């Protein structure tokens, strides 16, 4: 049976769309079939050409329902729904459709406070530090803020996704023929976290990929960064 993941949250500007595409790209690199579903009416659909996943336009309630219904009938797929920001009612709808929820947040007290409320509202949500600082001093300060404000939800915190300028390449209408290896590594690291929560094994995903399509050579995966990752499973 397919799985549905929703990337939501009341705070805008946290990187929901970027992370949705990074997650799908990483799933594809690991051999998992996935679809990135657009719901933000302020964005235009992106071409699936050159991506390791398909794209779908769910910007109307009718289209979204059709996509979710179709995904539920497709064995072994993962649907990643980009929820957009500042849409509390839409967030509640997407939460009702999903197996897990991901709430990205950036390094600011406003983001942390909003994420705290989202974790309380959505009991099967995981918080994801997004565009996290790479400078050691800034990273340490950001980590301490997370521990202070979100410490009670440590088992629902994922490893941070570091700030990476190459991630914007995934948001081009048609992506380049080749992508930087550091972007691929970051995408795989994010996907591995989510696959662990969903209890999807990489070996199973790769076996499906070999069965359904020609083998594709990919660079070796990077070691998952140390941080807040939870061992909890949904």
MONOR-V728173 format. One line per field, one symbol per residue. ss: DSSP state (~ for helix, > for strand, _ for the rest). psi: psi as a letter, one per 20 degrees, with the letter a starting at -180 (. if undefined). Layout:
ss = ???
psi = ???
This chain:
ss = __>>>>>>_______~~~~~~~~~~~~~~____>>>>>_______________>>>>___~~~~~~~~~~~~_____>>>>>_____~~~~~~~~~~__>>>>>>___~~~~~~~~~~~~~___>>>>>__>___~~~~~~~~~~~~~~~~~~~~~>>___>__~~~~~~~_________~~~~~~~~~~~~~~~~~~___~~~~~~~~~~~______________________
psi = qrqpppoaqhprkikggghghgggghghhjjpprpoopioijqqqqqipirjrqqqoliqhggggggggghiiopjqppoooiarkmgghghghhhirgrppoqqrmqhggggghghhhhhnikqppopqlqqipgghgggghhgghghjhikhikprqqoqpohihihijqhpqrhqqqhhggghgggghhghhggilpqhggghggghhirqqppqqqqqppqqcjpqiqq.
